[in-house]
Every structure is written in C-alpha cells, then in structure tokens.
Amino acid sequence: MPLHDSSQGKLSTEQILTDGCGLINEAALTKIYCSGIVALAHRPFAVQIRNGGKKGMSMQHPNDTSIIPCIWNRPSQTKINYPSPLGRAHRILELLSPEHVIIPSHLTKQTINNLSHNGVPHTVFIALMKTELEALIQPLTDWRHSHSMVTVAKAVYQAGRIGGARLQRVAGGSIKALGLSRNFHHDGVEGDVTPDGDDITDLGVPMGRSKFSEGPLSLYENAYELILAGFHPLTLEFLYDKMKNIIKKAMDSSVRSFRIRVPESLEAYILPGRCCHISGHDELIFICC
C-alpha cells in the first residue's frame, strides 16, 4: 500500500536523504516472528525489509488491528519500479534486520570530525584516545597474579569478539536478519558484530579449527583457550607471542578505527513520525521490546 500525503506535493530528489520509513501492521510482524525461518529473540517493533523493489525501515502501524499482514510504503522507499503484476520472486518479503540496541554507544569518526569543526579542541580527542588505549591495553597486560588471568581471558574474548565470531559461523547468511551486524542499515558495508558485553561463557557452537592440530584457527580463540587451560604468558613462550600479537592488533585497530566509548549510553535507530499517539512535537520515545 502507498503511504504518502499528496497534499504535501512531491519532494525533489536532493531533499530525500533516507530510504524513508514505512509502516507494517502487527499481523505481519507476528507472522515474521512465528515463521520459524529466522529465530528472532522477540517479536520486533520495527524491521528493515526489501520487497517488490522497495527497501527501508518499517515500524509497527499505530492503529491497524487487521489480522491480514499489510505493509505501507513511502515513495522514497522505491528503488526499482517493477511492472505490474509482480512476479512471485518480487513478492517475497526479505527481512534484512530487526531493530536492535547496542550498549554503550560510541562517537565515530564522523561525529568526532563534526565536534572538531564546531570548536572542540584537538587536545580533548588526544586525551580521550590515550584514555581509551590505556583502558584497552591494561586488562590484556595484567599478568602479575594467577587470578588476574581471568581478567586477561575476558579481555582477549572481548578484543577478538570471539562470541560474535562463533555466532557468525553458525548464522552464516542470516547474520543481518538475526540482528548480529552493527551496521545493518547500509547494504554491502561490513559491520562489526555486536560485542558480547561481560558474558564470556562458552556458547557451545562449532569453532573453526585446524584439521591437523585441532587447535583454533583464530589468534584470539587460540590464546583464549590456552589461558582457560591454565597456561600463563610468562611461562609459555607460545602464548606470550600470541598475546604480544593480540596487543599490537588491538592497538592498531583502536587507532585505525577510533571510536570514543560513551558511558551510560545506548545506540539505536531513530524512526520519524508519531508512534502509537504517545509522542508529541520535539519528543523522542524509546520502545523496549
């Protein structure tokens, strides 16, 4: 169904800066959740979808209570104009990603450049970079006590995003649809897997291993399993060399793709429009599914 107020006229191309945000009713969202094709953790409130040459975010319709799945699209969501009637292949709904929240949020390169051009001194970012590097390296190099290796193992797990890597191997082509990719709003852009926070428990999924030694192929997983097995970098040169490489890679990655962590914050996608008639002018509503 089209979703456009004709009285507002047609916007020029240069004024349309996004894919647009359409609407999808509760029946359609429930059908996606219950389909069993993608194992979503909960019924989503908003989804990024592609269907019939149209692509973009669609959030739950605030009023529709129909039991028939429906989607309302805006003109800006149309990427390809297919002739009518649509073929079966063009009527398949592709779920690209559900809504998801990332905690904490970060200031990216673009945001930092924006702040810099608006007068924030460079010394502020230099100090923040130093703080971020110290916070990154300190838990990877605290080898003084035997019990401190628990913290080192956790730091290796997070630096290598081992949990996310294992999930990627299991999810395969469903990585975006399961909401495991950070940058899901840009097709063709390789996004980072959402970090696993403080959870360092074994996920119980197959790992990439050498067919000869049966050791993990990943540098991070290899070091992580050696630490869990009780080895120490100061007594095992093999592990020491791996930790040295991990620290170097962590520093290079941090400097190359620098992001400033913002404490007590979260990152989510903002969708325009009134939501269930509870948001007014200049109001932002956060809906926790």
C-alpha positions in Angstrom: 0.0 0.0 0.0 1.3 3.5 -0.8 2.0 5.8 2.2 2.1 9.4 1.0 0.2 12.7 1.7 -0.4 14.0 -1.8 -1.3 17.4 -0.4 2.3 18.0 0.5 3.5 17.7 -3.0 6.4 15.7 -4.3 9.8 16.3 -2.7 12.8 16.9 -5.0 15.4 14.1 -5.2 18.0 16.2 -3.3 15.6 16.6 -0.4 15.2 12.8 0.1 18.2 11.8 2.3 17.0 8.4 3.6 15.2 5.3 2.4 12.1 6.6 4.2 10.2 4.9 6.9 7.1 2.9 6.1 4.6 1.1 8.3 3.9 -2.6 8.9 1.0 -4.0 10.9 1.1 -6.2 14.0 -0.2 -9.2 12.0 2.8 -9.0 9.6 5.3 -8.6 12.4 3.8 -11.6 14.2 3.9 -13.7 11.1 7.6 -12.8 10.6 8.4 -13.8 14.2 6.4 -17.0 14.1 7.6 -18.1 10.7 10.5 -20.1 12.2 12.7 -19.1 9.2 14.7 -16.8 11.3 15.0 -17.4 15.1 14.3 -13.9 16.4 14.6 -13.4 20.2 11.3 -11.5 20.3 8.6 -10.1 18.0 10.2 -6.9 16.5 8.6 -3.5 16.6 10.5 -2.3 13.5 12.3 -4.1 10.7 14.4 -3.3 7.7 12.9 -5.1 4.8 13.0 -5.4 1.0 10.0 -6.3 -1.1 8.9 -5.7 -4.7 11.7 -3.2 -5.5 11.1 -1.3 -2.2 13.6 -1.1 0.7 13.8 0.6 4.0 12.7 0.6 7.7 9.1 -0.1 8.6 7.7 0.3 12.1 4.5 -1.0 13.6 1.3 0.7 12.5 -0.1 2.6 15.5 -3.8 1.9 14.6 -4.2 -1.1 12.4 -5.6 -4.2 14.1 -6.3 -6.3 11.0 -5.4 -10.0 11.1 -4.2 -9.7 7.4 -0.5 -8.8 7.1 -0.1 -5.4 5.5 2.8 -3.1 4.6 2.6 0.6 3.8 5.4 2.1 1.8 6.6 5.7 1.1 7.7 6.8 -2.4 11.2 7.3 -1.2 11.4 3.6 -0.4 11.0 2.6 -4.1 14.4 1.7 -5.5 13.2 -0.3 -8.6 9.9 0.2 -10.5 8.8 -3.3 -11.5 6.0 -3.8 -13.9 2.6 -5.0 -12.6 1.6 -7.6 -11.7 4.6 -8.5 -9.7 6.2 -11.9 -10.2 6.3 -14.4 -7.3 10.0 -13.7 -6.8 9.3 -10.0 -6.3 6.5 -10.6 -3.8 8.9 -12.4 -1.4 9.5 -10.4 1.8 13.2 -10.2 2.6 14.0 -9.5 6.2 17.3 -7.6 6.4 17.4 -6.9 10.1 15.1 -6.3 13.1 15.6 -3.3 15.4 18.3 -3.7 18.0 20.1 -1.8 20.7 23.8 -1.5 21.2 25.2 -0.7 24.7 27.2 1.5 25.1 27.2 3.9 22.1 30.4 5.4 20.6 31.4 8.6 19.0 32.5 7.7 15.4 35.0 9.3 13.1 32.2 11.4 11.5 30.9 12.6 14.9 34.4 13.4 16.1 35.0 15.4 12.9 31.8 17.2 13.5 32.7 18.1 17.0 36.1 19.2 16.0 34.8 21.6 13.3 32.4 23.0 15.8 35.2 24.1 18.1 36.1 21.2 20.4 39.9 21.4 20.8 42.1 18.6 19.3 43.7 18.1 22.8 40.4 16.8 24.0 40.4 13.9 21.5 44.1 13.2 22.1 43.4 12.8 25.8 40.4 10.6 25.1 42.4 8.5 22.7 45.1 8.0 25.4 42.4 7.0 28.0 40.8 4.6 25.5 44.1 2.9 24.7 45.1 2.6 28.4 41.6 1.0 29.1 42.1 -1.4 26.2 45.7 -2.5 27.0 45.6 -2.6 30.8 43.5 -5.8 31.1 45.5 -7.5 28.4 48.8 -7.0 30.2 47.9 -7.6 33.9 49.8 -10.9 34.4 51.1 -10.3 37.9 48.8 -12.8 39.7 47.3 -16.1 38.8 43.8 -14.9 39.4 44.3 -11.9 37.1 44.4 -14.3 34.1 40.6 -14.5 34.4 40.5 -10.8 33.5 43.0 -11.4 30.7 40.9 -14.2 29.3 37.9 -11.9 29.4 39.8 -9.1 27.7 41.0 -11.5 24.9 37.5 -12.7 24.4 36.2 -9.2 24.0 39.1 -7.9 21.9 38.7 -10.8 19.5 34.9 -10.7 19.7 35.0 -14.4 20.0 31.4 -14.8 20.8 30.3 -12.8 17.8 32.7 -14.7 15.5 31.2 -18.0 16.7 27.7 -16.7 16.1 28.7 -15.6 12.6 30.0 -19.1 11.8 26.7 -20.6 12.9 24.4 -17.9 11.4 26.0 -17.8 8.0 23.9 -15.8 5.6 21.4 -14.9 8.3 23.8 -12.7 10.1 21.9 -9.5 9.3 18.5 -10.9 9.7 19.3 -12.1 13.2 20.4 -8.5 14.1 24.1 -9.6 14.7 25.6 -7.0 12.4 26.1 -3.5 13.8 25.8 -1.6 10.6 22.7 -3.2 9.1 21.4 0.0 7.5 23.9 0.0 4.7 24.0 -2.9 2.3 27.4 -4.0 1.2 29.1 -2.5 4.2 30.8 -4.9 6.5 29.6 -4.1 10.0 31.1 -5.1 13.3 29.4 -7.8 15.3 27.7 -6.5 18.4 30.1 -7.0 21.4 29.1 -9.6 23.9 29.5 -7.4 27.0 30.5 -9.2 30.1 29.4 -12.6 29.1 32.4 -14.9 28.5 30.6 -18.2 28.8 31.1 -20.9 26.3 28.5 -20.6 23.5 28.6 -24.4 22.8 28.9 -23.9 19.0 31.4 -25.4 16.5 34.6 -23.4 16.2 37.0 -23.0 13.2 39.8 -25.5 13.9 42.9 -26.8 12.1 42.3 -30.3 10.7 45.8 -31.2 11.7 46.3 -29.9 15.3 42.6 -29.3 16.0 43.6 -26.0 17.6 41.5 -22.9 16.9 42.5 -21.1 13.7 41.8 -17.7 15.2 44.6 -16.0 17.0 42.2 -14.8 19.7 40.5 -18.1 20.2 43.8 -19.9 20.4 45.1 -17.6 23.2 41.7 -17.7 24.9 41.7 -21.5 25.1 45.3 -21.7 26.3 44.5 -19.3 29.2 41.4 -21.2 30.1 43.5 -24.4 30.1 45.8 -22.8 32.8 48.8 -21.7 30.7 50.5 -18.3 31.5 52.2 -16.0 29.1 55.3 -15.7 31.3 55.8 -19.5 31.4 54.8 -20.4 27.9 56.6 -18.6 25.1 54.0 -19.7 22.5 51.2 -17.9 24.5 53.5 -14.9 25.1 54.0 -14.4 21.4 50.3 -14.7 20.8 49.5 -12.1 23.5 52.1 -9.8 22.0 50.4 -10.0 18.6 46.9 -9.5 20.2 48.0 -6.4 22.0 49.6 -5.0 18.8 46.5 -5.8 16.7 44.2 -4.2 19.4 46.2 -1.0 19.4 46.4 -0.8 15.6 42.6 -1.4 15.3 41.8 1.1 18.0 43.9 3.8 16.3 42.7 3.0 12.8 39.0 2.9 13.5 39.0 5.1 16.6 35.7 5.4 18.4 35.1 7.0 21.8 33.0 5.0 24.2 30.2 7.0 25.8 29.4 5.7 29.3 25.8 5.2 30.3 24.5 5.5 26.7 23.0 3.3 24.1 22.7 3.2 20.3 19.6 2.6 18.3 18.0 3.7 15.1 15.6 6.7 15.2 12.4 6.4 13.2 10.3 9.5 12.3 6.7 10.0 12.9 4.2 9.7 15.8 4.3 6.3 17.5 1.0 4.9 18.9 -0.1 8.5 19.6 2.2 8.8 22.6 4.9 11.1 21.1 4.3 14.8 20.6 6.3 17.5 18.9 10.0 17.5 19.8 9.6 14.3 21.8 11.7 11.1 21.5 10.1 7.8 22.6 12.2 4.7 23.3 10.2 1.5 23.0 11.8 -1.5 24.7 10.6 -4.8 23.1 
